[in-house]
Amino acid sequence: MLTAYFDDSGTHDDSNVVIIAGLSGNQHQWQAFENAWRAKLQSPSPGKPPLSRFHMYECHHAKGEFAGWSRTATEFLAHELGQIIIKNGIWAYGCAVLRKDWDANVAGVIRQVLGDAEGFCARQCLQMTLIWGSSFTGDSSIAFVFDNRPHRVWELEKLYALFKNEGERGNKRPKLTSVSVASSKQLLPLQGADLLAWEFYHHASDIFYRGAALKDFQRPFLQALSKSGRSRLQFATTADIKRIAAEAATYPTLAETADFLKRD
């Protein structure tokens, strides 16, 4: 049984870079991950009390449970947690889209199918993770869990139905069993997804604002993740978005898919 956990970044404010990123693995990998992650939360740093949850924003800004922590301490904790992800062989995927360019180029029936920038990222997470599961694992089923954002649940339910129908028609494996939402306070893997989404958001911002190359990772965690060979991070540029919209317009079942996604 495979499970994939995804979190977002750049979706709560006016950020032009929208991210959804997450981690996928089997039950054995996730058990090892949870044991190590929980142990680190219990003993996060010398002289520091146990943490109830890891949240990258609070860690980076020394807020909440991290109030009073030095930058050295917060960075080292994030590094150690990142190593837990890498050492357990968990696969990572992330999709980044430029919001304004998406809104300017994806409209009408094409938007009904592809969704807004965040919706497209969610669709890519489902599609690329299913491809990974089919190509590199022998597992027969997979479940997806997204960080809980109530106003996006309807869209996730529609995507679940769409991908489930497509998989059943083609008898594809792994079989999609569920798409649900949860809180990182309850599920430790979502805290790992939060760390990845934070790191990828800042890397994607470097690409957009500073002209960095997609694979020119300046952030140590992403460098190490890339070297592990178990990650794929995609960034949709303006040219990519225009190509995606043009290709979507040629889908033979475009109208049918749009109608399916609009149903109650």
Number of C-alpha atoms within 10 A of each C-alpha: 15 24 22 27 29 29 27 27 22 21 15 8 8 10 13 17 24 27 28 33 31 31 27 25 22 19 12 12 17 22 14 14 24 18 12 16 23 17 12 18 17 15 14 22 16 7 7 14 13 15 16 12 16 26 22 21 13 14 21 17 15 17 13 11 17 19 11 12 17 14 13 8 19 19 15 14 18 19 14 15 22 20 14 19 27 22 13 16 18 21 22 25 26 28 28 29 27 22 21 15 19 25 14 11 17 22 15 9 16 22 19 18 25 24 21 17 28 25 19 20 25 25 22 20 23 22 13 15 25 23 15 14 24 17 11 8 14 12 14 15 19 22 19 23 20 25 21 17 12 9 8 13 15 12 15 20 14 17 20 20 16 14 17 17 13 13 16 12 9 8 10 16 19 23 21 23 15 15 22 15 17 15 14 21 13 11 15 20 26 26 25 27 29 27 25 28 27 22 18 27 23 17 23 28 19 17 18 18 9 10 10 15 13 14 14 12 19 13 12 12 22 20 13 14 23 17 11 14 12 13 17 16 16 18 22 21 16 17 9 14 21 17 14 17 17 14 11 18 15 10 12 9 11 17 15 12 17 18 13 16 20 12 7 6
